[in-house]
Amino acid sequence: MTRTFPAALALVLTLALPALAQDPGKTVLEACGKCHSVKKVCAALGGKDKAAWLATVERMASKGAQVAQDQRPALAEWLAAQSAGAKPVCE
């Protein structure tokens, strides 16, 4: 039993890490930057609340942005928390 616990824990962490390790800044750069300059996103930072960002993320996803449905609320929350000029989006 002692040997199976570390193996089971490693399996659980391995399966959970992609969701936990998701970097919102990287997601913005990759998903948004495929279709337009991230300067558009940068210009909107600090000016939208979570609801406005969620509407934007949903609209962009409907146009092909690759952001998983379950990640969209967290991404919108992250975007709403960023101030104007925030990195890595505004680099």
Residue, then its C-alpha position, 0 to 999 in steps of 0.5 A: m500500500t505504501r508504494t501505491f500511494p505515491a504512484a496514485l498521487a503522481l497520476v492524479l497530479t499529472l492529470a490535474l497539472p494541465a488545468l492548474a498550470q494553464d498560463p492565461g497570458k500565454t493563452v491570450l498570446e496564442a489564442c488571440g494572436k492567431c487572428h489579430s495583433v495582441k495590441k487589440v487586447c492590450a488596448a482594452l486591458g484596464g477598461k473592461d470588467k469580467a462580464a465584458w471580457l467574457a462576452t469578448v472571449e465568447r465572441m472570439a471563440s465563436k470566430g475560432a479562437q481556441v479557448a476551451q469552454d471551461q477555461r473562458p470564465a477564468l481567462a475573462e477574470w484574469l483579463a479583467a484583473q490586468s491593468a493597462g500595459a500589463k505584461p506579457v500581453c503588452e510586450 
